[in-house]
Amino acid sequence: MNYKDTANFRQGIELLHERWPEATHKFAEELYAFSPELSNVVIGHGGGEIWARDTSSLSVKEKEMAVLSSLITLSQLHEVKTHTFNCLKVGVTEQQLKHLLTLLSLYIGVPKTLEAMLAVRDGINEFNQLCK
Protein backbone atom coordinates (compact mmCIF):
# COMPACT_ATOMS: atom_id res chain seq x y z
CA MET A 1 0.00 0.00 0.00
CA ASN A 2 1.20 3.52 -0.78
CA TYR A 3 0.62 5.29 2.53
CA LYS A 4 1.83 8.57 1.05
CA ASP A 5 -1.54 8.86 -0.71
CA THR A 6 -3.59 8.76 2.49
CA ALA A 7 -5.03 11.89 4.08
CA ASN A 8 -3.52 11.13 7.49
CA PHE A 9 -0.04 10.61 6.05
CA ARG A 10 -0.23 13.84 4.03
CA GLN A 11 -1.40 15.70 7.12
CA GLY A 12 1.43 14.15 9.16
CA ILE A 13 4.00 15.23 6.55
CA GLU A 14 2.53 18.74 6.52
CA LEU A 15 2.83 18.92 10.31
CA LEU A 16 6.40 17.61 10.15
CA HIS A 17 7.39 20.28 7.61
CA GLU A 18 5.76 23.03 9.69
CA ARG A 19 7.55 22.21 12.92
CA TRP A 20 10.56 19.97 12.63
CA PRO A 21 14.03 20.95 11.42
CA GLU A 22 15.22 19.91 7.96
CA ALA A 23 17.20 16.92 9.28
CA THR A 24 13.94 15.38 10.48
CA HIS A 25 12.43 15.70 7.00
CA LYS A 26 15.29 13.58 5.65
CA PHE A 27 14.79 11.05 8.46
CA ALA A 28 11.10 10.76 7.51
CA GLU A 29 12.12 9.86 3.95
CA GLU A 30 14.62 7.30 5.26
CA LEU A 31 11.97 5.85 7.58
CA TYR A 32 9.52 5.43 4.68
CA ALA A 33 12.21 3.79 2.54
CA PHE A 34 13.05 1.40 5.39
CA SER A 35 9.45 0.53 6.30
CA PRO A 36 6.36 2.17 4.82
CA GLU A 37 4.24 0.52 7.53
CA LEU A 38 6.33 1.88 10.40
CA SER A 39 6.43 5.27 8.70
CA ASN A 40 2.65 5.25 8.51
CA VAL A 41 2.39 4.50 12.24
CA VAL A 42 4.75 7.36 13.11
CA ILE A 43 3.75 9.94 10.48
CA GLY A 44 0.24 8.97 9.42
CA HIS A 45 -1.18 7.87 12.74
CA GLY A 46 1.04 9.78 15.17
CA GLY A 47 1.34 13.02 13.25
CA GLY A 48 -1.66 13.10 10.97
CA GLU A 49 -4.21 11.56 13.27
CA ILE A 50 -3.18 12.20 16.88
CA TRP A 51 -0.98 15.31 16.81
CA ALA A 52 -3.10 17.10 14.23
CA ARG A 53 -6.30 16.38 16.14
CA ASP A 54 -7.80 19.54 17.57
CA THR A 55 -8.09 19.09 21.31
CA SER A 56 -9.59 21.93 23.23
CA SER A 57 -8.30 20.59 26.53
CA LEU A 58 -4.59 20.67 25.55
CA SER A 59 -2.88 23.38 23.54
CA VAL A 60 -0.08 22.54 21.12
CA LYS A 61 2.38 24.08 23.60
CA GLU A 62 1.05 21.87 26.38
CA LYS A 63 1.24 18.79 24.16
CA GLU A 64 4.86 19.57 23.29
CA MET A 65 5.79 20.15 26.94
CA ALA A 66 4.16 16.84 27.93
CA VAL A 67 5.96 14.96 25.18
CA LEU A 68 9.28 16.61 26.00
CA SER A 69 8.86 15.69 29.68
CA SER A 70 8.23 12.06 28.74
CA LEU A 71 11.22 11.93 26.42
CA ILE A 72 13.48 13.46 29.07
CA THR A 73 12.25 10.89 31.59
CA LEU A 74 12.96 8.08 29.12
CA SER A 75 16.43 9.51 28.23
CA GLN A 76 15.59 9.63 24.53
CA LEU A 77 18.16 12.36 23.94
CA HIS A 78 17.88 12.64 20.15
CA GLU A 79 14.14 13.10 20.50
CA VAL A 80 14.67 15.52 23.42
CA LYS A 81 16.70 17.74 21.10
CA THR A 82 14.07 17.58 18.35
CA HIS A 83 11.14 18.25 20.67
CA THR A 84 13.02 21.09 22.35
CA PHE A 85 13.19 22.66 18.89
CA ASN A 86 9.46 22.01 18.47
CA CYS A 87 8.66 23.54 21.85
CA LEU A 88 10.47 26.73 20.91
CA LYS A 89 8.77 26.77 17.52
CA VAL A 90 5.30 26.74 19.14
CA GLY A 91 6.14 29.45 21.67
CA VAL A 92 7.61 27.76 24.73
CA THR A 93 10.38 29.99 26.10
CA GLU A 94 13.93 29.00 26.99
CA GLN A 95 13.14 29.94 30.58
CA GLN A 96 10.18 27.56 30.62
CA LEU A 97 12.41 24.76 29.31
CA LYS A 98 14.97 25.45 32.04
CA HIS A 99 12.24 25.42 34.67
CA LEU A 100 10.92 22.14 33.26
CA LEU A 101 14.36 20.56 33.70
CA THR A 102 14.57 21.87 37.26
CA LEU A 103 11.14 20.42 38.06
CA LEU A 104 11.93 17.06 36.46
CA SER A 105 15.19 16.77 38.40
CA LEU A 106 13.08 16.18 41.53
CA TYR A 107 11.42 13.15 39.92
CA ILE A 108 14.00 11.62 37.59
CA GLY A 109 17.27 12.48 39.32
CA VAL A 110 20.10 14.88 38.70
CA PRO A 111 22.31 12.68 36.44
CA LYS A 112 19.45 12.01 34.01
CA THR A 113 18.48 15.69 34.10
CA LEU A 114 22.04 16.81 33.35
CA GLU A 115 22.20 14.53 30.32
CA ALA A 116 18.86 15.89 29.14
CA MET A 117 20.11 19.43 29.69
CA LEU A 118 22.79 18.87 27.04
CA ALA A 119 20.18 17.75 24.51
CA VAL A 120 17.88 20.65 25.44
CA ARG A 121 20.79 23.06 25.03
CA ASP A 122 21.54 21.57 21.59
CA GLY A 123 17.89 21.96 20.59
CA ILE A 124 17.91 25.59 21.73
CA ASN A 125 21.12 26.28 19.80
CA GLU A 126 19.77 24.64 16.64
CA PHE A 127 16.54 26.63 16.92
CA ASN A 128 18.45 29.89 17.42
CA GLN A 129 20.67 29.18 14.41
CA LEU A 130 17.83 28.21 12.07
CA CYS A 131 14.91 30.34 13.20
CA LYS A 132 16.13 33.62 14.63
C-alpha positions in Angstrom: 0.0 0.0 0.0 1.2 3.5 -0.8 0.6 5.3 2.5 1.8 8.6 1.0 -1.5 8.9 -0.7 -3.6 8.8 2.5 -5.0 11.9 4.1 -3.5 11.1 7.5 0.0 10.6 6.0 -0.2 13.8 4.0 -1.4 15.7 7.1 1.4 14.1 9.2 4.0 15.2 6.6 2.5 18.7 6.5 2.8 18.9 10.3 6.4 17.6 10.1 7.4 20.3 7.6 5.8 23.0 9.7 7.5 22.2 12.9 10.6 20.0 12.6 14.0 20.9 11.4 15.2 19.9 8.0 17.2 16.9 9.3 13.9 15.4 10.5 12.4 15.7 7.0 15.3 13.6 5.6 14.8 11.1 8.5 11.1 10.8 7.5 12.1 9.9 3.9 14.6 7.3 5.3 12.0 5.9 7.6 9.5 5.4 4.7 12.2 3.8 2.5 13.1 1.4 5.4 9.5 0.5 6.3 6.4 2.2 4.8 4.2 0.5 7.5 6.3 1.9 10.4 6.4 5.3 8.7 2.7 5.2 8.5 2.4 4.5 12.2 4.7 7.4 13.1 3.7 9.9 10.5 0.2 9.0 9.4 -1.2 7.9 12.7 1.0 9.8 15.2 1.3 13.0 13.2 -1.7 13.1 11.0 -4.2 11.6 13.3 -3.2 12.2 16.9 -1.0 15.3 16.8 -3.1 17.1 14.2 -6.3 16.4 16.1 -7.8 19.5 17.6 -8.1 19.1 21.3 -9.6 21.9 23.2 -8.3 20.6 26.5 -4.6 20.7 25.6 -2.9 23.4 23.5 -0.1 22.5 21.1 2.4 24.1 23.6 1.0 21.9 26.4 1.2 18.8 24.2 4.9 19.6 23.3 5.8 20.1 26.9 4.2 16.8 27.9 6.0 15.0 25.2 9.3 16.6 26.0 8.9 15.7 29.7 8.2 12.1 28.7 11.2 11.9 26.4 13.5 13.5 29.1 12.3 10.9 31.6 13.0 8.1 29.1 16.4 9.5 28.2 15.6 9.6 24.5 18.2 12.4 23.9 17.9 12.6 20.1 14.1 13.1 20.5 14.7 15.5 23.4 16.7 17.7 21.1 14.1 17.6 18.3 11.1 18.2 20.7 13.0 21.1 22.4 13.2 22.7 18.9 9.5 22.0 18.5 8.7 23.5 21.9 10.5 26.7 20.9 8.8 26.8 17.5 5.3 26.7 19.1 6.1 29.5 21.7 7.6 27.8 24.7 10.4 30.0 26.1 13.9 29.0 27.0 13.1 29.9 30.6 10.2 27.6 30.6 12.4 24.8 29.3 15.0 25.4 32.0 12.2 25.4 34.7 10.9 22.1 33.3 14.4 20.6 33.7 14.6 21.9 37.3 11.1 20.4 38.1 11.9 17.1 36.5 15.2 16.8 38.4 13.1 16.2 41.5 11.4 13.2 39.9 14.0 11.6 37.6 17.3 12.5 39.3 20.1 14.9 38.7 22.3 12.7 36.4 19.5 12.0 34.0 18.5 15.7 34.1 22.0 16.8 33.4 22.2 14.5 30.3 18.9 15.9 29.1 20.1 19.4 29.7 22.8 18.9 27.0 20.2 17.7 24.5 17.9 20.6 25.4 20.8 23.1 25.0 21.5 21.6 21.6 17.9 22.0 20.6 17.9 25.6 21.7 21.1 26.3 19.8 19.8 24.6 16.6 16.5 26.6 16.9 18.4 29.9 17.4 20.7 29.2 14.4 17.8 28.2 12.1 14.9 30.3 13.2 16.1 33.6 14.6 
